[in-house]
Amino acid sequence: MSSKIALMSNRSVLRAPVVRLPPKSTAELVLSRAAQTAMVIVGFVAFVFALKAGQFILAPVSLGIVIGLMLGPVAVMFERRGMVPP
C-alpha cells in the first residue's frame, strides 16, 4: 500500500496554463468606469423611485414604529402601577 502512495506522489499534477491578458487601453478604462458610474446612478434613481412609490405604506408604518418606541416606557410604567392594557 505504501508503494502505491509513493507512486502517486511522484506523478506530476497538470495545471491550467496562466493566461496573461494585455493591459487595458485608456478607452477601455474610461468605458469601464462610465459603466460603473451609470449603474450607480440607475440604482440611486430606482431607490428614490421605490421610496416615492412606497410613501403611502412606509410613512404610516415608520410613524407607528417611532410612536411605539417612544411610548413603550410609559406603558411599562403604567403596567407596574397595576393598570392593565386594554
C-alpha positions as CSV (number, residue, x, y, z in Angstrom):
1,M,0.0,0.0,0.0
2,S,2.8,2.4,0.8
3,S,4.3,1.8,-2.7
4,K,1.1,2.9,-4.3
5,I,1.2,6.2,-2.3
6,A,4.8,6.7,-3.3
7,L,4.0,6.2,-7.0
8,M,1.0,8.5,-6.8
9,S,3.1,11.3,-5.1
10,N,5.7,11.1,-7.9
11,R,3.1,11.9,-10.6
12,S,3.1,15.5,-11.8
13,V,-0.1,17.4,-11.4
14,L,-1.3,19.1,-14.6
15,R,-2.1,22.7,-14.0
16,A,-4.0,25.1,-16.2
17,P,-1.7,27.5,-18.1
18,V,-1.5,31.0,-16.9
19,V,-3.1,33.4,-19.4
20,R,-1.7,36.9,-19.3
21,L,-4.0,39.5,-20.7
22,P,-2.7,42.6,-22.4
23,P,-3.1,45.8,-20.4
24,K,-6.3,47.7,-21.0
25,S,-6.2,50.7,-23.1
26,T,-7.3,54.1,-21.9
27,A,-10.6,53.9,-23.8
28,E,-11.4,50.6,-22.2
29,L,-10.7,52.0,-18.7
30,V,-12.9,55.1,-19.4
31,L,-15.8,52.9,-20.7
32,S,-15.5,50.6,-17.7
33,R,-15.6,53.5,-15.2
34,A,-18.5,55.1,-17.2
35,A,-20.4,51.8,-17.0
36,Q,-19.9,51.6,-13.2
37,T,-21.0,55.2,-12.7
38,A,-24.1,54.6,-14.9
39,M,-25.1,51.6,-12.8
40,V,-24.7,53.6,-9.5
41,I,-26.9,56.3,-10.9
42,V,-29.5,53.9,-12.2
43,G,-29.5,52.2,-8.8
44,F,-29.9,55.5,-7.0
45,V,-32.8,56.6,-9.3
46,A,-34.5,53.2,-8.7
47,F,-34.1,53.6,-4.9
48,V,-35.6,57.1,-4.9
49,F,-38.5,55.8,-7.1
50,A,-39.1,52.9,-4.8
51,L,-39.3,55.2,-1.8
52,K,-41.6,57.6,-3.6
53,A,-43.9,54.8,-4.7
54,G,-44.0,53.2,-1.2
55,Q,-44.5,56.5,0.5
56,F,-48.2,55.7,1.4
57,I,-47.2,52.5,3.1
58,L,-43.8,53.4,4.5
59,A,-44.8,56.7,6.2
60,P,-47.5,55.3,8.5
61,V,-45.5,52.2,9.3
62,S,-42.4,54.1,10.3
63,L,-44.5,56.6,12.3
64,G,-46.2,53.8,14.2
65,I,-42.8,52.3,15.0
66,V,-41.4,55.6,16.2
67,I,-44.5,56.3,18.4
68,G,-44.5,52.7,19.8
69,L,-40.8,53.1,20.8
70,M,-41.4,56.5,22.4
71,L,-44.5,55.3,24.4
72,G,-43.1,51.9,25.4
73,P,-41.5,53.1,28.6
74,V,-44.7,54.9,29.6
75,A,-46.7,51.7,29.0
76,V,-44.3,49.8,31.2
77,M,-44.6,52.3,34.0
78,F,-48.4,52.1,33.9
79,E,-48.3,48.3,34.0
80,R,-46.0,48.4,37.0
81,R,-48.6,50.6,38.8
82,G,-51.3,48.0,38.2
83,M,-53.0,49.3,35.1
84,V,-53.8,46.5,32.7
85,P,-53.6,47.0,28.9
86,P,-57.0,47.2,27.1
